[in-house]
Amino acid sequence: LNYLLSLIVKINSLNSLLPETQQKKNQEYLSDPQLASAMKEGTKVVHTAAENSVFTKRFLSGTLNKDEYGRYINSLYFIYKTMEELLIQHKDHPSVQMIHFPFELTREKSLREDIEFFYGKDRVAEIISEKNITPAVSTYIKAIKDAAEKNPALLIAHSYSRYLGDLSGGQILSKRLKKHVLKIDVTDAAWDSYEGLQFYNFEHIANNNEFKNLYRQRLDGALVTQYTKDLIVAEAIYSFELNIALFNEIQELSEGNKLNATLKERAVSGAQTKSVSFKYAPSTDLLVGFASGALALALGVSVYQRFAERL
């Protein structure tokens, strides 16, 4: 009997140690987290879905109208403003500081400049006012704030999904926009200008591919536990879902004629073409496109991989 009682005590003692052991394991920093590859692998399914989305095809084929693109950068302005303010707020966090490159990556100012180009200087304050924060944008902003409050390391997921996509496909996308939205010919002097497309101009990065490699190295050197690593991957997937909701909303606003009107005549300085009046013509592709969604990272990466040689 004494033996059995002693055995029971030992078993209970060991059982009580299991959660503590697991907790300690979760609190240990990984020596080689491989966070970059983990996020790439974790988001592969939604990435693949976005590669074939009608929105990506429409963006590249030039069938987005100017008011839709204006709403797109208007939404991005609020998202980047929130994310970049939080990155600054938590810049001394051991994980965040590894991937915080404000000089090279900050997009708030460039988006504001593009908004001025598409809507006019007199309307900038109106366009970026809180009244233009739509439900999908509000949800996105709240998600970023909630992530930072839960664990600042989760900002890595949002930084990854936004900036790497911009760097991967930005040059290609800007060329498509110049051709189809701004109506600039490749022979025009304005072709090399980023007027209206500053969002895609990373003027402080000499080589995008080299910088992306550096960014991935920093990701892999981030101080994270296994538990935090899993949370970051899950947050990266969630950020893609937030983008799907964002584009679905733009579709609904477009169908309901609720988009803010951009300037109907605007020529880039130095362009040889005449100012073009942009009119909205609904298409079957548009009605289907946003429903399947598009994701920031997938849009950038897939565009770069599949269309670089065509330009």
C-alpha positions, 0 to 999 in steps of 0.5 A: 500500500505504501509503495502504491501511494508512493508511486501515485505521488511520483506520477502526480509529481511528474504530471504536474511538471509537464505543463511547466516543462512545456512552458519553459520550452515555449519560453526558450528562444530558437537558435535558428527560427527559419522564420522567413521559410516558415512564413513562406510555407505557411502562406503557400496555399493562399499565395497560390490562390492569389496567383490565379486571381482575376484581380491580379490578371486585371491589374496586369491587363490594365482593366482597373479604372482610376477610381478603383486604384484611387480607393486602393491607395486610399485604403493602403494609406490608413493601413501603412500609417497604422503599421508604421506608427506601431513599428516605430512605437515598438522599434526597441522590441528585440524581434521588431528591431531586426526587421525595422527599416524606416528609412528604406521602407516607410510608405506613408509619405509616398502614398500621400503623394500619390493620393495628391496626384490622383485626387488633387492637393486640395482634397488630400485632407478630405481623402485621408480623413477618418471618415474614409476609413471603410469597414474592411480597412477598420478591421485591418487596422484593428487587427494590426493594433490587436497584434501589437498589443498581444505581442509586438513580434506579431508586427513581423507578419504584417511587415512581411506580407506588405513590404516584401510584396511591394519590393517583389512586384512593385517595378512591374506593377508600376509599369503596368499602371503607367501604361494602362492607367496613366496612359504613358507610352514607353517612348515618353520621357515621363516613362521613367518618372514615378509621378503618381506612383511613388508607392512603388519607388523605393528610392533608398534601396539600391537593389531590391533583391539584395535588400529582400535577402537581407530582410529574410536574413533578419527574419531568420535572426529574430528572437522568437520562441516556437510559440511566438513563431507559430503565432507569427505564421498564423498572423501572416495568413490572417493578413492575407485574409484581411487583404481579401476582405479589402479587395472584396469591399472595393468591388462592392463600393465600385458596383454601388458607385460609392468610390470617391472620384479621382481627377478625370484629367491628369497628365504626368509631367513630361508625357507626350500623350494628351490628358486622358478622361478615364471612364468606368466600364464594368466588365465580367472580369471585374464582377468576379475578380475581387470575389476571389481576392488578391494578396499583397505578397502574392500579387507582388511575387507572382507578378515579378515571377510571371511577367518580368520577362514580358516587360 
